[in-house]
Amino acid sequence: MIARRLSARTLRGEAARYERPSTEREAAILNAATQIFGAKGYRDARTADIAASAGVTERTLFRYFPSKDQLYRRVMFPAVLAAIMPRELTETGKLFAADAESFADWHRRVLKLRIGAARAAAPQFRLVLATLMSDDALRRRVIKIWKENLWQHAVDTVRRYQKRGQLRSDLPPEAMARAIISLNLGYIIARALLAPDAAWDDDAEVEATVELMLRGGGSV
């Protein structure tokens, strides 16, 4: 139901509406819905609990959102956009086309941007991860959108730095791109979602991640 309506265009449209609620009550409902859907999932989240958390009646909630499905769509689509298609990564002039940079500089910048985005939108990231674990149709649709909008850019970036001799050329660029994404995602999830209050040193962790990607984990 939700997955069939998912596209890059609808994600951006719903994200704009999410970021500009019409009233303080609507903003409170959206914030509560993001938290509760993320914690309980669509099926177990109750509109009565969302309304109570937002400090409004359930009747007021339904004036803004006539159905639970419409409320879920309003919070889910922006969450997907924040997680898989951040503006900083889709604007190729800012990152993917930065030919003057070294791979280390590129990787450093991408990772720092993603850490910042995940920290700023932690409830949305949590909502996306929880939903993708349980909704096969949505997961397939999200993967399709991600491949159409970001995957080839990532592969092209790896290929560019392979040609410069800054990355190994004996490995397929697709495998290198997957390794970079997996390495970054592991740190982002731990940093922003699993242990956000730990004593992280982001600069040191980013440098270690970049070094690990470039030189591996073996002894020199």
N, C-alpha and C positions, 0 to 999 in steps of 0.2 A: 504493500500500500504506500508506504513512505518511499521505498526504493524506486518505484516506477516513476515518481515525480522528480527524482534527483537528477540534476544536470548542473554544469558549471554556472549557467545563467540563473537558475533558480536559487542556487547556493548564494550567489552574490546578492540577489534581490532580497532574500530573507535575512541575510547578514546585515544589510543596510537598515532594514526595519527593526531588527534586534538591537542595533546600536543606537536607534533613535526612537525609543518608546514615546508614546503620545502623552502619557501622564506618569506621575510618580507611582501610582498604583499599578499601572501596567509594568513599569520597571521592576517593582517589588515582586509581582507575579512571575515575571520572566526569570528573575534571579532565583526565586524559590523553586521554580520548575526545573531549572538547570541543575540545582543541587539535588533535588529529590529524584528526578529521572536518572541522574548519574549514580546515585546511591542504590536505587531500587529497581531500575529498569522500567520500561514502558508498562509492562503488564502489572507489576506490583505497586506502582506509584498511584496514589489516590488523589483525585482533584481536591477532595476535602482537606487532605494534609497539606497540599500545595497552598491552598487558600489560607489555611491557618498559619502556615509559615510566613506567608506574605502579609499577614495582618488584615486580610479582607474576608468577606463571606464567600461561600462557594457561589452564591448567586451573582455576586460582583465579578468573580472570576469568569463566569460564563457569559457575562455581558461583553467582556473583552475577547474571550475565546469560546465560541459556541460549543466546541467539542474538545475532548481530551486529545484527539488526533491533531486538531489544528494547533493546540498549544505545544504539543510535542514537535510538530514540524517547525514551529517558530523558533524553538531552542535547539533542535537537532541540526538543522541545515547550517546555521552559523558555526556550530561546533565542528561540523565536518569541514567547512571551509577553513577554519582556523587551524585544524589539524593537518589537512592534506594539501591545501592550496593557499598558503599564506601569500599575501601581496608581495612580500620581499622576494619570494622565490619565483613567482610567475612574471615579475617584471624583469625580463632577461637582461635589460641594459644595466641593472644594478649588480647582478651576480654572474649569470652564465656567460655573458659576453665580455666580461672584464679580462680581455686578453693580456693586459699588461701585468697582471698579478701572477705570482707563483701559485702552485697548487696549495702549499701550506697556508698562504694568505687567504685563498679562496675558501678552503676548508674551515679555517679559523672563523672567518666571517659568517659562513652559513651556520656553523654550530652555535655561535653566540646569538645570532638572530633567533634560532629555533629555541634555545634555552629561554630567552627573553619572552618569546611568544607563549611558550608553554607555562611559564610562571605567571604571566599576566592573565592567561585564560585557563588556569588549572581546572576549574569545574567543567568547562567545555571539553577539555582534553579527556577528563575522567569519563564524561558522558559518552564520548565517541568510543573510547576503548571498551567500556562496559557493553555498549550496544553492538559493536562489531563482533564481540565474542559470542553473541547469542542470536544475531540476525544474519543468516546466510545471504539472503537476497540483498540486503543493504551492503554487506561486505563486498559482494561481487560488483555492485554498482559503484561503490567508492573506489575499488581497485581500478575499474574501467576509467573513471574520471581522472584518477591520478595518472594512469598510464598515458591518457590522451593529452594531459596538460603539463606533466612534469618529467615523466620517465625519460623521454628522448632527450630532453635538455640535460639531464644528469649524465646519460651515456655520452652525449656529445662533449660535455665538459671533461669527462675522464679521457676520452679519445684525444682531445686537444692537448692535455698535459702528458699523455703518453707520447704523442708526436714530438713534444719538447724534450723528452727524456726525463721528465720529473716523476713519472709513474712507470711501473713495470709494463713493458709492451708484450711480454710473453703470456699475459693473462687477458682473456676477453674483457673488453670495456664493460660489458653487462655485469660480469662477475665482480669487477672492481666497484662499480656503482652500487651493487647490492651490499657489498662489504662496508662501504662508506655509510650507506643509509642505516644498516643494522648497528654499526658501531655508534653512530650518533644517536639513534633512537634509544638504545639501551641507557645511555647516560641521561638523556632528556627525561625518560620515564622515571628513572631513579631520582633525579634532581628535583623535578617539579611535582611528581605524583606520589612516589613511594615514601620518600624521606625529605620533604621540603624544608623541615626545620633542622636538619643536620648541619654540621659546621662545614659547608661546602666552600672550597676555594675555586670558583669557576675558572679563573684565569689559568691556574695551575692544571686543572682537570682538562681544560680545552687544549692546552699545550701538550699534555700527555696523550690525549686522544689523537691529535694531529701527528705526533711523533710515532705513536703505535701504528697508525695507518701507513706512514711513510716507510718505517723501518722494521715493523713487526715486533714480536715479543721475545725473540731469541737473544741470547747474549752475544756481544760483539767480540 
